[in-house]
């Protein structure tokens, strides 16, 4: 029987590089270095989610987007929160999980923690920026950066998936499914971040508009869940509901296209993007048909009998 385990860190590193190159050949729009980085991140996230159905951790932000949609914007951070725990409890649990041995020759060592500064469109964010040193065998790799936050407001059903951005290795490593921030909540969060003014200043979060276009083009969504998520997020940010979506007047198509390059949103100009998101967020009023959903293939809301 052939040995189905890697013998050392170098063997794992070579396997990851080979898988990344093969993935790039199949999908040239995906960068080899980005794929390798995502595979490294998976080793960390597999530890975070290693308790499977007993886990209370949830992945949000760009890393959750990548797990759903491999061709979305690249990201270097992992945004995480633990349901039912405060920040300090979550930090200690994160350290514990990061130190787990998954027999993959990766090690993650806690390095530092600093409070997250409240910045653009994040007036209610309470969290820590946590850094872990990462190594594979004897080789030091780039640090892992985690934005550890708390969650406020209603949360729809957490989505448990196998990440779609990871190519298969010839010999499998111990891996675990991710628990993702629900797509309805992610849409609501991004839509409000585009509209909201902080201290009278317009939003600069063009990346959230790009993400909304990518989601609308690739993901189906339940109308009732999105409506409730929008209501909750508007309440949390003190915005009127229903949300009146518009992009800030200072934004330019050139800025949007630069951010959207190499993503499914790259063909849109700013006006087209705004029009689609307005349609996307114009959630049908519930008429007792809970299965009304967004059809991403046709870019419209529909009911099962349509």
MOWO-V581007 format. One record per run of one state. SS is the DSSP state (H for helix, E for strand, C for the rest). FROM is the first residue (numbers start at 0). TO is the last residue. Records with the same first field share a line. If there is no record, write none. Layout:
SS->FROM-TO ; FROM-TO
//
This chain:
C->0-7 ; 26-30 ; 48-50 ; 54-55 ; 68-75 ; 82-85 ; 98-104 ; 115-125 ; 136-137 ; 149-157 ; 161-176 ; 180-181 ; 195-196 ; 198-199 ; 201-204 ; 218-219 ; 237-251 ; 260-268 ; 281-291 ; 295-298 ; 302-305
H->8-25 ; 31-47 ; 51-53 ; 60-67 ; 86-97 ; 182-194 ; 205-217 ; 222-236 ; 252-259 ; 269-280
E->56-59 ; 76-81 ; 105-114 ; 126-135 ; 138-148 ; 158-160 ; 177-179 ; 197-197 ; 200-200 ; 220-221 ; 292-294 ; 299-301
//
